[in-house]
Amino acid sequence: MTDYQGLDVQRQGHTAIIRLNNPPAHTWTEDSLAALARLVRDLNEDREIYSLVVTGAGEKFFSAGADLKLFADGDKAVARAMARRFGEAFETLAGFRGLSVAAINGFAMGGGLECALACDLRIAEDHALMALPEATVGLLPCAGGSQWLSWNVGEAWAKRMILCGERVDSSTALRIGLVQEVVPKGESLDRALAIAQSVERQSPTSVAACKKLIQAARSHSPFAALVAEREAFVDLFDTQDQRAGVSAFLNKQTPHWKNA
């Protein structure tokens, strides 16, 4: 695949594997954030990609977030540029049309955890630690953390993690709903890939439509979303996948998706 700074990318079947790779802690830079946004847009255009998995290179870090040296001199222009890059990157990731899974293979701090929160599902290794510690250095999570964390774990736990700076281990993360599974060290990528590849049984066009509807529950009333749900159902009848899926079922065959 094309070179994306700070990211190693490979294709495995219909899944794109994205490894965060800016040693030692895989901190984000303006360039790597721009690269992530560009990569996800490219994957959205690739009709052979149905899912993606994000993980950290190595065994210790998923990502430690932003490099605080960027903010040492208090330059507001730098802060504004980085906040914009973080927002663009993770909102683009959250809007990926297929299934996205974060394989949290170590420390996921600040913007690292926010990257994982932008994914649909999260698998953590049993030694992983997660936190949004920005307030301990006079900052705040500006890449979706205050919103996506609250949606996933509820307001009280979001306040414990953001206002109190509480770190959570993998077992606590599983209990509060921050991650969906915990696996032994070294196994998060394989498990995330298995989940990501399970989506290949589903119509990619249906998955994209369903994902939009599920995420709409965050900002729309159920009644408004129910109208959109019915319209999206009818819209699928314009797709090749709808015809292929129904025909395959009636003929007791395996459908061959076109993602169109």
N, C-alpha and C positions, 0 to 999 in steps of 0.2 A: 504494500500500500504506500501512498505518498508519505513523505516525511512530515511528522508532526512533532514540533519541539517539545521535549520533556515527556513524550509519550511513545511507548512501543506498541505497535498495533499489528495484530495478525488475524487471519481469518481461519475459523474452524467450522467447516460446513456453512450453515446459515448464520453463524454467530461471529461477531467481532469481539476479540479480546483486547482490552486496552490496559496496558500496564503503566502506572505512574512511575516515571523514572527520572528523578532529579535527586541523586544521592547527596547526603546520606539519609535525609528524612522525607524526600519527595515533596518538598515545599513547592507551592505554586508561584509562578512568575507571570508577569503580564503576557509574555510570549506563550507560555504553556497554556494559560487560560484561553487566549485567542485560538491556539491550536485545537483545544478541546471543542470549542464552539464550532470551528471549521470542520473538524472531524465528524461530529455528530450530524452536521448538515450534510456532509458527504455521504454518511451512512444512510440518512433518510432518503437520499436519491438513488441508493443502490438497492434495487428491487430483490436482489438475492440475499440481503441481510434482513433477518427477522428479529434478532435479539443482539444484545451486547452485554459484556461482563467487564467491570472495572475492578482492578486490584492493584496492589503495590508491588513493585519489583523487590525481590528479596524476602526476608522472613520477619523483619522487625517493624517496618512501617507500612501502613496503608498510605497515609499522608499526614504530615504535621501541620498542614495549612499554609498560611502565608509566612514568609520570612520577615520577622519583625524588624530586621535591619532596614527594611524599606521605609519604615515609619519613624525611624529614630530621630530625624531632624524636624518632625512635625509639619512637613510640607503638605498642605491641604490639596494641592493639585495632584500630587502623587496618590494621596488617599482617595480622591475622587476618581482618578483613572483606574486604580486597582478595584475599587468598589464596583465600578461600571463593568470591568472585565469579569469579576467574580459573578456578578448578576447575569451577564450575558451568557457565560459559560454554563452555569448550573441550570439556568432557566431553559437553555437550549437542550441540555441533557434531560431535564425533566420532561421536555416536550418530544423526546425521541418517540417515533411512531410505534416502535415495537417494545418488547419487554426488556428492561434493563435491570441488572443484578449487580450489587456491590459485593465483592468477596473481600471482607475486612480481615486482612492477614496480620494485623499488628496495631500499633497506635493509630487512631483516627481522631485527630485533634483539630478544632477550629474549622478552617476551610476544608480539611480532610473529611471530617464528619459531614459537613454540609454537602460535599460531593456525594457521599454515600446516601444522604437523605434525598438527594435529587433523583436517585434511582428508585425503581418500583419496589425492589426487594433487597434485603441485606442478609448475608450469611457471614457470621463472625467465627473466627477461630477462638479456642478457649482461652488463649493468653491475651486476646485483644483488649485494649482499653479505649474508651470513647469519651470525649468531653467537648464542650464549647467554653473554653476558658478566657474568652476575650476580655471580660470585665475585670479580670485580675491584672490586666496591664492597661486599663483605662480605655478599652475599646468595646465594641459589641459585634456580634455575628451579623455580617452584612450581606451574606450570600444565601439567604433563605432560611438560615438556622432558626430564627425566632418563630418563623411560620411553620416550616415543615416539621420541626421537632415537636411543636405543640400539636400538630395534626396527628402525629404518630404515637406520642406517649401521653398526651393530655397536658393541660395547663400546669398542674402541680409539679409533675416531674420536669417539665420544661423549665419551670422556675428554679427547681433544685439544681439543675445542671447549668443554667445560664446565670441566675442571680447568686447562687451559692458556690458556683464553680465546681460542682460535684462531678468527679469522674465516675464512670460506671464500667464495671467489668462485663464480660460476655454473659454471665449468668443473670446479672441484673438487667442487662439490655434485653435479654430474651423475655424475662418476666414482665417488663414494662412495655414490650411491644416495639422496642427500637430496632431489634433484629428479629428475623423469623426463624432462624436456626442457629445452633452453635455446633461446631465440628472440631475435631482435634487439630492440633497445629499441623499446618501444611496441607490441609484437605479442603480449604474454603474454595479454591479455584475449581477443583473437580466437581464439588457439589453445586457451585454456582453454574457451571457449564451444564450440568445435568438438568438443572431447573430451566436454564435458558433454552436448551435444546428441546425440552418438552413442549415448548410453544410451537414447534414445527408441525405438531399434529393439528394445530388450529389454523384456520384461514388467516393469513397476515392482514388482509383488509378488514376482517371482523375484529381482530385483536386491536388494530389501530383505532377503530370506531369505539370499541368497548373501553379502551383506555381513556379516551377523551371524555366519555360519559362518566366513568368512575371518578376522574379527577374533577369533573364539573361539580361534584357533590361538595367540594370545598368552598365554592363561591356562589352557587346557585341554589334556589329553593328546590325541594324535591318536585314540586309541581311544574316548575319551568323545565327541569331536567327530564321529566317524564314525557313532555311534548317532544323535546329533542331526541329522546330515546326512540320514540315511534317513527320520527322522520328518518333517523339514521338506519333503522331497520328497513324501511322502504328503499332508502338510497343504496343499500347493499345489492338490490336486485339489478343495479346497473353494472355489477362487477362480474368478471369471469369466475371468480372464486365461488360466488354464490351458486352459480349454475353447476360448477364442478363438484362442489360439496354435496349438494342435494342429490345430484345424479349418482355420485359414488355411493352415497348411503343407500339409495333405493336399489342399486345394482350390487350391493354388498362388495364394493371395491374400496381401495384406498385412494383418496383424492390426491391429485397432483396440483398443487397451488401455483398460481401464476403471479400472485401479489398484484393483481390488477382487476 
